[in-house]
Amino acid sequence: MADKSTTLVQGTLDMLILKTLALEPLHGYGIAQRIEQISRGVFQVNPGSLFPAFRRLERSGLIDTQWRATENNRRAKYYVLTDQGRKRLNSETKEWGRQIAAIARILEARS
Amino acid sequence: MALIRSVIRNLTAGLRGLFRRREADEELDSELRQYLDAAVTEKIKAGMRREDALRAARIEMGSAEAVKEDVRAVGWETVVETFWQDIRFAVRTLRKNPGLTAIVITTLALGIGANTAIFSVVNTVLLRPMPYKQADRLVTVWGANKARGYDLDLVSYSDYLDWKSQNRVFESMGAATDEMYTLTGAGEPVAVIGYAFSPDFFDVLGVPPVLGRTFGRDEDQPGKDHVVVLNYHLWRVQFGGDRSIVGRNVTLDGKAYTVIGVMPQSFQYPQSVELWTPLAIVPDYAKDRGIRWLRVLARFKPGVTIDQAHSEMKTIAARLGSAYPKTNKDYDVNLVSLRELTSGDVRPALLVLLCSVGLVLLIACANVANLLLSRAVTRKREIAIRVALGASRLRMLRQFLTESVLLGIVGGAFGLVIAYWGVGALVAMFPTTISNLSIPRVETIPIDRWVLGFALLASVVTGIAFGLVPALQACRVSPNESLKESGRSGTAGSHGRRLRNILVVSEVALSLVLLTAASLMIKSFVRLVQADLGFHTDHLLTLRVLLPEYKYGTDTEQLAFSNEVLGRIQSSPGVKSAGTVTFLPLSGWWGTREISIAGRPADPAAKNPRPVWSSVSPDYFRATNIALLKGRYFTDQDNKSTRNAAILSASLARELWPNEDPIGKEVNVQGFNGTRQVVGVVGDISQLGIGVHQSGINSEPTSEVYIPFAQEPTHLLCFAIRTAGDPLSVANAVRREVWAVDKEQAMSFIETMDQLASETTALQRASMILLAVFAGLALVLASIGIYGVVSYSASQRTHEIGIRIALGAGSRDVLHLVIGEGLLLTVAGVAIGIAGAFGLTRFLASLLYGVSSADPATFVTVPMVLTAVAVAACYIPARRAMRLDPMVALRYE
């Protein structure tokens, strides 16, 4: 698994999760799926990284948990983005943008 | 705000994970199961068969257990959990080995306990803030005259006023002097030690009274100055803690004084003073700048340093010196901070003790480390299995350290008990009547939070110190080797042995240093106690009487009292002879007067001697056995109608007339009219005690001038009564006789001269005893250490010894083999120890009397003793080795 997909740095994974939840609350597998979908298969996250990330984010107050019914009418644990999480997502996204632009400039600079 | 919320959330979630572990686990479980289900459902939707989908999903997820572990690792509660696990495991391990655990805990308790005890004394005496407002800004101001050797001289009234008005460095300044009063009207007449404060003195100290008020600005004026502030202790003991005492009158020296206030319990300025009266300025004293009688205390302005103040005061003193050359020439100013004044005497001894007890703890740590090292060998297999199962080195290290810190803390807890008892014993060594030490009065030395904190810190640091090395050593174990059946490597190998040897050698070295220091102190103390004081202290009862002015205003009255009381005492049963003296030797009280040869031109720059003076009754010398060297003692014929007489001590006589016979020559004694004829020379005595130094008098031997009491009576009378039997047995009779003459006369300090002598050496005695105890402890620990190492090494070499015996080695050879190893270690330790002792005992020099800190005899005998003890410790393992049956030994694994 690790050789196929790009291994994600902890901080990046956190941000992706937050972004995913910005659209709507999801349960664990749903988040994994969404990330894989949107990144067109580049990022495939396994539970071994996902679940610790969930707990981390929860402890930091960036996401919240809710027990809801799934499409199959089963009880599942859903994760919800909190206000604080939304704020963090916005600031991180801005920072990311700055960094990527800078890297791009460096990489494109005439040697 | 959001931060607080997230902290709270973290906290509650963690607590939930800690205490509702199962629920949290189940929740995690169900979530993972759900994930799996969702994954399977997706795959089935994508077209896989159910079993394939299940398998694929499981593979994708990986090990559920691993995931759970990873998730759990995120929360802080896992740290707490593993910590708790470590502790439980440590307790189990320690319980499995009760013998070892008991020895370790005992060793640690002794080491940490001793350290805590000494620290609590250091804390109370040196570190605790003094009970005055911003006490570090308080400084005592003294006169100094380098030419005459005075560095802490009292101050004259005019000088004090000039200092006060001319300085710019002090915010406030006060003057004081000691007084003694007879308190009557409340039970038995009692002599109380008082202190006269200038009106603003209490303000300099800045401590408010618990009852009433302190002196007002004008209360030193005659007519307004019969007010008194009581000490807490006196208020409780003499007046029963009566809260309505303020406004009541008490009788001091026959006069009525109004009580205006009571000071708090912690206020003791200076030591052992019981009440304070306003400083009354005697006009004669006020005018003469040469009469120096005041003690000055001052408070720095904020930001002023002691050096700045010193240079300012130096300038002022120089100014006064040139303005008044007759009295102030060569007079300088000396500043001593209050803290330094009150604890400077004991600080060197305390620091030495603190270092010594620290060395003891180091030795104890080395011992315990050795013990743990040997035990680590037996746990090799356990460690190997854990490592093989995936335990990280860090985790193992943490486990071992938890064990050793736990041992440290338990040892420390027992150590606190030892400390409590030890401190009690320490305080008992310093009776409160000691005159020559300015130690802060410590009724009890409390075990407060600083001491507890120290004990805890010491326990934890000790635990880490002795646990680190065995822990690191144990973690080196390679599982492959250790799990094999006949694995006998590991700590038994060369690396482990070297470590153990190093520990033992350092133990021996440290004990040698301690033993040398202790021997030096013992030798010094013996010299001190045997030193000749110039008089005999045995069978001598002493007591002190202060005749109040109002009743004994004239010489005749004082003489009448003295004669009658002496007569009665001398005819009491059990009394061989009795005399009086103004300043009793070893009492801590003394006064000096200038003496000059009569007829020589008065030369202000001449360094006339300033001996201690006393008025004595004729039998005084006989009672105290002071030797007569030339001429005669005083007799009843020396009185007001005959020629003025004087007796000089030998050193004073030599100083005045180096080459002539002093008998018959005339002297002038400051303050007494008329010249006096020298009628006798007596042996030198030590007024303050051997080894005690006081600025202003040369204490060894002390120059003394004696004057017949009948010619110059004094209000202060100290009785010296030589008895046939136990001096205290005549104490009651003596009291009766005094009260028969004057039933309102108070007496104080009724004790034997032997008691006084032992009080003057209290500090040295206590230091010696403590150091000896520490050294003894060190010796025992080091012997145990050597025994342990040699015994262990011998048992490791059982196989080898068996072969040697089988090949023909005699028992003597085996003995040499075993003891030889121990001897080598000991000699190495002793050699290092001697070098260390040479370097370190010089810090002891200020505490030693009559012994050099490099005393050759000590440096030879102590190593020999230590070596002998160490060899003896090797004897038992050696004997065991000698008795080995080679057949058994060869099969030994």
Interface residues (C-beta under 8 A of the other chain):
Chain A: M1 H27 G28 Y29 G30 A32 Q33 N46 P47 G48 F51 P52 F54 R55 R56 E58 R59 S60 G61 T70 N72 R74 A76 K77 Q84
Chain B: A2 R5 S6 R9 N10 A13 E27 L28 S30 E31 L32 Q34 Y35 D37 A38 A39 T41 E42 E60 M61 G62 A66 V67 D70 V71 A73 V74 G75
